[in-house]
Amino acid sequence: MASKTAGSKAGKGVKASNENGVVRIGVISDTHDFFDKKIREHFKGVDHIIHGGDIGLPWIILQLEEMAPVTAVIGNADEGINYKETEVVQIGARKFMVHHIVDPKNLTDKLKRKIIRENPDVVIFGHTHKPFCETIGSTLFLNPGYAGRQRFELPRTLAILTCDDQGITADFLEL
């Protein structure tokens, strides 16, 4: 679909998980208790998966965990599942903040403070069901779109982030 590259922040000092220094991360959101079989094809060989919320039932995460370690947050439509509203995870040399509802161009004061405190390379979010990829300041904001059942006549998408010493590249893939 589309590809975008962002630079990297210096000083993280954590080695990537594979020998060539490249880390591939599958990014998904808004599954709403639906697991498309194409997800397995698209996420084959990723080092980590990030779910941006509105998971549905926990079996979705179990399916993803069969492919790679998963970091996930709760979304506004999730009830009765035990995930945090915000997660921060270091993957390879990059720091990721995951939070379901984010308006990158109009951040809430609370979220602004979290971003300043954590200084992530990437903020992953969902909620809008629309793919978004833009660097604001020195932070890449990424919404992979939505992977649930077809709704709103929007394309169903997920993303692959490729992180290396040159930066971060986001590729959106249609389901």
Buried (B, 14 or more C-beta within 10 A) or exposed (E): EEEBEBEBBEEBEEEBBEEEBBBBBBBBBBBBBBBBEBBEEBBEEBBBBBBBBBBBEBEBBEBBEEBBBBBBBBBEBBEEBEBEEBBBBEBBBBBBBBBBBBEBEEBEEEBEEBBEEBBBBBBBBBBBBBBBBBBEEEBBBBBBBBBBEEEEEEBBBBBBBBBBEEBBBBBBBEB
